[in-house]
Amino acid sequence: MERRSFLRAAVIGTGTVALGFTMTRESLAFPAKTGPSPYGALQAANSHGIQLPQGFTSRIIARSGQAVASTGFTWHGAPDGGACFADGTGWIYVSNAELGTGSGGVSAIRFNSTGGVTSAYRILSGTTSNCSGGATPWNTWLSCEETDRGHVYECDPWGSATASRRPALGRFKHEAAAANPDHKVIYLTEDEPNGGFYRFTPTVWGDLSRGGTLQIAKVSSGNVTWVNVPDPSAASTRTRYQVSGSAVFNGGEGAYYRNNTCFFTTKGDNRVWAYNEATKTIAVAYDDNLTTSPPLTGPDNITGTAVGDLYVAEDGGNMEICVITPNDVIAPFLRVANQSSSELCGVAFNPAGNRLYFSSQRGTTGSSSGGITYEVTGPFRTSL
């Protein structure tokens, strides 16, 4: 069989290979392999303790417990999942707060066209363990509670509209959400060792207040079947237990959608998965056991670029953000030094794709009060 790049095609052809959860890890399809970064080797750590490729620079945007620039707004602790939204000639970066009961929520930073900070403010308060989430095509942020029977909240990045709970998206230990505008569905991951992979179909695309249908994936030989979750509220039985034979994913984390494919990570087994909605098939895009000197362990938040590169942040490991190219090569893009008690999260590009935002959740202190949010600029590639 001719080997094809799974990440380039983002599809498994019918009959080309049989995939299944009962097969050996080595028989899974086309994982990315360790190789040279398209940006070259990492340079020595800069003044922020970040190793970057040649030509890239970083700056600190915010620190937990301190005012953001000259706004007077205090940045939240334990910054986690994030996303960027276009705002005229500028943009907005939103960031979750993975803090305990009633202390979580979401904050936002607004930038002008040159990257200057113009304001910062709160868009969700009083929630719990807001871990990751996802942007919607109608310019809202879905903030997910990573707690038993947690909720999803829909937030306005501009802070003009009050954030709203969306119970139809289910109550479970939410991690991330990824909207698919091509098929009008939203994918959801669950951070449990035996978590599910979910799909939500809104009754009205663009209006989550109207409810919809929550489903969980079943997988057989790489083919995915979606089955309705009988009780998304999980009043008596957790959602992952309601459908017999539903697929098990070990610690669902970040999710990102493009070109018919939802890429999502599982931290428990150090994998990046690729689910193709057009073919209803799933495969492993990266597995640390299937490459030499694997650069990525503890895969967490994930994002991507128009050229096709994926960027995956580590929870643990070497505190790296790794790049996975459409040619199935994985390599470190950056490394944060002297913050081994933290995790990297909140990876997101501004609309132009020339600035990457991310957070070190606990920074140099190892405490949720020590979070640091960074911006990286440089020659991000626009073609292969």
C-alpha positions as CSV (number, residue, x, y, z in Angstrom):
1,M,0.0,0.0,0.0
2,E,1.4,3.4,-0.9
3,R,1.9,5.6,2.2
4,R,0.0,8.9,2.1
5,S,0.3,11.8,4.4
6,F,-2.7,11.7,6.7
7,L,-2.3,15.3,7.8
8,R,-2.1,16.5,4.2
9,A,-5.1,14.6,3.0
10,A,-7.0,14.7,6.4
11,V,-8.9,11.6,5.2
12,I,-8.6,7.8,5.3
13,G,-9.7,6.2,2.0
14,T,-12.2,3.4,2.3
15,G,-10.5,0.1,2.1
16,T,-6.9,1.4,2.4
17,V,-6.4,0.4,6.0
18,A,-8.4,-1.1,8.8
19,L,-8.2,0.8,12.1
20,G,-9.6,-0.3,15.4
21,F,-9.3,0.2,19.1
22,T,-8.5,-3.6,19.5
23,M,-5.6,-3.5,17.1
24,T,-1.9,-3.0,18.2
25,R,-0.6,0.6,18.4
26,E,1.8,-0.2,15.6
27,S,-1.0,-0.9,13.2
28,L,-2.6,2.5,13.5
29,A,-2.3,4.8,10.5
30,F,0.3,7.3,9.4
31,P,1.5,9.0,12.7
32,A,3.8,12.0,12.5
33,K,7.5,11.2,12.9
34,T,10.2,13.2,14.7
35,G,12.1,15.4,12.4
36,P,13.6,18.8,11.7
37,S,11.5,21.9,12.4
38,P,10.6,24.0,9.4
39,Y,11.9,26.9,11.5
40,G,15.3,25.4,12.3
41,A,16.9,24.7,15.7
42,L,15.9,26.4,18.9
43,Q,18.2,29.2,20.1
44,A,19.4,29.9,23.6
45,A,16.7,31.1,26.1
46,N,15.9,34.8,25.8
47,S,15.3,37.1,28.7
48,H,11.8,35.5,29.3
49,G,13.4,32.1,29.5
50,I,11.9,31.0,26.2
51,Q,13.9,29.2,23.5
52,L,12.7,30.2,20.1
53,P,13.9,29.7,16.5
54,Q,16.1,32.3,14.8
55,G,14.1,35.4,14.0
56,F,11.4,35.0,16.6
57,T,10.9,37.2,19.7
58,S,8.6,37.1,22.7
59,R,7.0,39.5,25.1
60,I,5.0,39.1,28.3
61,I,1.4,40.3,27.8
62,A,0.0,39.7,31.3
63,R,0.9,38.2,34.7
64,S,-1.6,36.7,37.2
65,G,-2.4,39.1,39.9
66,Q,-1.0,42.1,38.1
67,A,-2.5,44.9,36.0
68,V,-2.5,44.2,32.2
69,A,-0.3,47.0,30.7
70,S,-1.9,50.3,31.7
71,T,-5.5,49.1,31.8
72,G,-5.7,48.8,35.5
73,F,-7.4,45.4,35.0
74,T,-5.9,42.5,37.1
75,W,-5.1,39.4,35.1
76,H,-6.6,36.1,36.4
77,G,-4.8,33.2,38.0
78,A,-4.2,29.9,36.3
79,P,-4.7,31.1,32.7
80,D,-5.6,28.2,30.4
81,G,-7.4,27.8,27.1
82,G,-7.7,30.8,24.8
83,A,-8.6,32.1,21.3
84,C,-8.3,35.3,19.2
85,F,-11.1,37.2,17.6
86,A,-10.9,39.9,14.9
87,D,-11.8,43.4,16.2
88,G,-11.8,45.9,13.3
89,T,-8.1,46.4,12.5
90,G,-7.1,44.8,15.8
91,W,-8.0,41.7,17.7
92,I,-9.1,40.3,21.1
93,Y,-7.4,37.4,23.0
94,V,-9.7,35.6,25.5
95,S,-8.3,33.4,28.3
96,N,-9.9,31.0,30.7
97,A,-9.1,30.8,34.4
98,E,-8.8,27.3,35.7
99,L,-9.5,28.2,39.3
100,G,-11.6,26.4,42.0
101,T,-15.3,26.7,42.8
102,G,-16.7,30.0,41.9
103,S,-13.3,31.5,41.2
104,G,-13.0,30.6,37.5
105,G,-14.2,32.5,34.4
106,V,-12.8,34.2,31.4
107,S,-10.9,37.5,30.8
108,A,-10.1,39.3,27.6
109,I,-7.3,41.6,26.2
110,R,-8.0,43.9,23.3
111,F,-5.2,44.9,20.9
112,N,-5.0,47.6,18.3
113,S,-3.6,47.1,14.7
114,T,0.0,47.3,15.9
115,G,-0.4,44.9,18.8
116,G,-0.7,47.6,21.5
117,V,-3.0,46.7,24.4
118,T,-5.9,49.0,24.6
119,S,-8.1,47.4,27.2
120,A,-8.7,44.3,29.4
121,Y,-11.8,43.1,31.1
122,R,-13.8,40.1,32.4
123,I,-16.4,38.3,30.3
124,L,-17.3,35.4,32.6
125,S,-17.2,35.1,36.4
126,G,-18.3,32.8,39.2
127,T,-17.7,29.5,37.4
128,T,-15.3,26.6,38.2
129,S,-12.2,25.2,36.6
130,N,-12.6,26.8,33.2
131,C,-10.0,24.8,31.3
132,S,-10.2,25.0,27.5
133,G,-13.0,25.7,25.1
134,G,-13.4,26.9,21.5
135,A,-14.3,29.8,19.3
136,T,-17.5,29.7,17.2
137,P,-18.0,31.0,13.7
138,W,-20.4,33.6,15.0
139,N,-17.6,35.1,17.2
140,T,-18.4,33.8,20.7
141,W,-16.2,31.8,23.0
142,L,-17.3,28.5,24.5
143,S,-15.7,28.2,27.9
144,C,-15.7,24.7,29.3
145,E,-15.7,23.7,33.0
146,E,-13.4,20.8,33.7
147,T,-15.3,19.4,36.6
148,D,-17.7,16.6,37.2
149,R,-21.0,17.5,35.5
150,G,-19.4,20.8,34.3
151,H,-21.1,23.2,32.0
152,V,-20.3,25.0,28.8
153,Y,-20.7,28.8,28.8
154,E,-21.1,30.9,25.7
155,C,-19.2,34.2,26.2
156,D,-19.1,37.5,24.2
157,P,-15.4,38.4,23.6
158,W,-16.4,42.1,23.6
159,G,-18.0,41.8,27.0
160,S,-21.2,43.5,25.8
161,A,-23.5,40.5,26.2
162,T,-23.8,38.5,29.4
163,A,-22.3,35.0,29.2
164,S,-24.9,32.2,29.1
165,R,-24.9,28.6,30.2
166,R,-25.6,26.1,27.3
167,P,-26.9,22.9,29.1
168,A,-27.7,21.2,25.8
169,L,-24.0,20.7,25.2
170,G,-24.0,18.2,28.1
171,R,-22.8,18.1,31.7
172,F,-19.5,16.3,32.0
173,K,-15.8,17.0,32.6
174,H,-15.5,19.3,29.7
175,E,-12.2,20.2,28.2
176,A,-12.4,21.7,24.7
177,A,-14.8,22.5,21.9
178,A,-14.2,22.8,18.2
179,A,-16.9,24.2,15.8
180,N,-17.2,22.7,12.3
181,P,-19.0,25.3,10.1
182,D,-18.9,23.0,7.1
183,H,-21.2,20.4,8.7
184,K,-22.7,22.7,11.4
185,V,-21.6,20.6,14.4
186,I,-19.5,21.2,17.5
187,Y,-17.0,18.6,18.8
188,L,-16.4,18.2,22.5
189,T,-13.6,16.4,24.5
190,E,-13.9,15.0,28.0
191,D,-10.9,14.9,30.4
192,E,-11.4,11.5,32.0
193,P,-9.3,8.4,31.6
194,N,-12.3,6.8,30.0
195,G,-13.7,9.9,28.5
196,G,-15.9,10.1,25.4
197,F,-15.6,12.1,22.2
198,Y,-18.8,14.1,21.5
199,R,-20.6,15.9,18.7
200,F,-23.3,18.5,19.2
201,T,-25.7,19.5,16.5
202,P,-27.5,22.7,17.3
203,T,-31.2,23.0,16.4
204,V,-30.3,26.3,14.8
205,W,-26.7,26.8,13.7
206,G,-25.5,30.1,15.2
207,D,-27.9,30.1,18.1
208,L,-27.0,27.6,20.9
209,S,-29.9,29.0,23.0
210,R,-32.2,26.9,20.9
211,G,-30.7,23.6,22.1
212,G,-29.8,20.7,19.9
213,T,-28.6,17.0,20.0
214,L,-25.6,15.7,21.9
215,Q,-24.0,12.5,20.6
216,I,-21.1,10.3,21.6
217,A,-18.8,8.4,19.2
218,K,-18.7,4.7,18.7
219,V,-15.7,3.3,16.7
220,S,-15.3,0.1,14.7
221,S,-12.3,-0.5,12.5
222,G,-11.7,3.3,12.3
223,N,-15.3,4.0,11.3
224,V,-17.2,6.3,13.5
225,T,-20.9,6.1,14.4
226,W,-22.6,8.8,16.3
227,V,-25.2,7.8,18.9
228,N,-27.5,10.2,20.8
229,V,-26.7,10.6,24.5
230,P,-30.1,9.9,26.2
231,D,-29.6,12.3,29.1
232,P,-27.1,15.1,28.4
233,S,-27.8,16.5,31.9
234,A,-26.3,13.3,33.4
235,A,-28.8,13.5,36.2
236,S,-28.3,9.9,37.3
237,T,-25.7,8.4,34.9
238,R,-22.6,10.1,33.5
239,T,-22.8,10.8,29.8
240,R,-19.8,8.6,29.0
241,Y,-21.6,5.6,30.5
242,Q,-25.0,6.1,28.8
243,V,-24.2,4.5,25.4
244,S,-23.0,0.9,25.5
245,G,-19.8,0.5,23.5
246,S,-19.0,4.1,23.1
247,A,-15.3,4.7,22.3
248,V,-12.9,5.5,25.2
249,F,-10.4,8.2,24.9
250,N,-7.7,8.6,27.6
251,G,-7.9,12.1,28.9
252,G,-9.4,14.2,26.1
253,E,-7.7,17.7,25.9
254,G,-7.5,20.3,23.1
255,A,-9.5,20.3,19.9
256,Y,-9.1,22.2,16.6
257,Y,-11.1,21.9,13.3
258,R,-10.1,22.6,9.7
259,N,-11.0,21.1,6.3
260,N,-13.4,18.4,7.4
261,T,-11.1,17.2,10.2
262,C,-11.2,17.7,13.9
263,F,-7.8,17.2,15.5
264,F,-7.9,16.5,19.2
265,T,-5.4,15.4,21.8
266,T,-5.4,12.8,24.6
267,K,-2.9,13.4,27.3
268,G,-3.3,10.0,29.0
269,D,-1.7,8.2,26.0
270,N,0.2,11.1,24.4
271,R,-1.7,11.1,21.1
272,V,-3.1,13.5,18.6
273,W,-6.2,12.1,16.8
274,A,-7.8,13.2,13.5
275,Y,-11.5,12.6,12.9
276,N,-12.8,13.2,9.4
277,E,-16.4,14.3,9.3
278,A,-16.8,13.7,5.5
279,T,-15.8,10.1,5.7
280,K,-16.7,9.4,9.4
281,T,-13.3,7.9,10.0
282,I,-10.7,8.4,12.8
283,A,-7.0,7.8,12.9
284,V,-4.0,8.7,15.0
285,A,-2.0,11.7,13.7
286,Y,0.7,11.4,16.4
287,D,1.6,8.8,19.0
288,D,4.7,9.2,21.1
289,N,5.3,5.4,21.1
290,L,5.5,5.4,17.3
291,T,8.4,7.7,16.7
292,T,12.0,7.9,18.0
293,S,12.9,10.6,20.5
294,P,9.3,11.8,20.7
295,P,9.3,15.6,21.3
296,L,5.7,15.8,22.4
297,T,4.3,14.3,25.7
298,G,1.4,15.5,27.7
299,P,-0.3,17.0,24.6
300,D,-2.9,19.6,25.6
301,N,-4.3,22.7,23.8
302,I,-4.0,22.6,20.0
303,T,-4.3,25.2,17.2
304,G,-3.3,25.5,13.6
305,T,-2.5,27.8,10.7
306,A,-3.8,28.4,7.2
307,V,-0.7,26.7,5.8
308,G,-1.6,23.5,7.5
309,D,0.7,23.4,10.5
310,L,-0.6,22.3,13.9
311,Y,0.8,23.7,17.1
312,V,0.4,21.6,20.3
313,A,1.2,22.7,23.8
314,E,2.6,20.4,26.4
315,D,1.2,19.9,29.9
316,G,4.5,18.7,31.4
317,G,7.2,17.1,29.2
318,N,9.9,19.7,28.3
319,M,7.4,22.6,28.4
320,E,7.3,22.9,24.7
321,I,4.9,23.9,22.0
322,C,5.5,21.5,19.1
323,V,4.7,21.9,15.5
324,I,3.3,19.1,13.3
325,T,3.6,19.8,9.6
326,P,1.4,18.6,6.8
327,N,4.3,16.4,5.8
328,D,3.9,14.4,9.0
329,V,7.0,15.8,10.8
330,I,6.8,16.8,14.4
331,A,9.4,19.0,16.1
332,P,9.7,21.6,19.0
333,F,8.7,25.1,18.0
334,L,9.5,26.7,21.4
335,R,10.6,25.6,24.8
336,V,10.1,27.4,28.2
337,A,12.9,27.0,30.7
338,N,12.8,26.8,34.5
339,Q,9.0,26.3,34.7
340,S,8.8,22.6,35.1
341,S,5.9,22.9,37.7
342,S,3.7,24.6,35.1
343,E,2.0,23.7,31.9
344,L,1.6,25.4,28.5
345,C,-1.8,26.3,27.3
346,G,-4.0,28.8,25.5
347,V,-2.3,28.5,22.1
348,A,-3.9,30.9,19.6
349,F,-2.9,32.9,16.6
350,N,-4.1,36.5,15.9
351,P,-6.3,36.8,12.8
352,A,-3.3,37.7,10.6
353,G,-1.4,34.6,11.8
354,N,1.8,36.5,12.7
355,R,1.4,36.5,16.4
356,L,1.1,33.4,18.7
357,Y,-0.4,33.7,22.2
358,F,0.0,31.2,24.9
359,S,0.2,30.9,28.7
360,S,2.3,29.2,31.3
361,Q,-0.4,28.4,33.7
362,R,1.8,28.5,36.9
363,G,4.8,30.3,35.6
364,T,8.1,30.2,37.6
365,T,6.3,29.9,40.9
366,G,4.5,26.6,40.3
367,S,1.4,28.3,41.7
368,S,-1.9,29.3,40.0
369,S,-1.1,32.9,41.1
370,G,2.1,32.9,39.0
371,G,0.6,32.5,35.6
372,I,2.2,34.3,32.6
373,T,0.7,35.0,29.2
374,Y,3.1,35.5,26.3
375,E,3.1,36.7,22.7
376,V,5.5,35.3,20.1
377,T,6.1,37.1,16.9
378,G,8.3,36.2,13.9
379,P,8.4,34.8,10.4
380,F,5.6,32.2,10.7
381,R,5.4,30.5,7.4
382,T,2.6,31.3,4.9
383,S,3.4,28.6,2.4
384,L,5.0,25.1,2.3
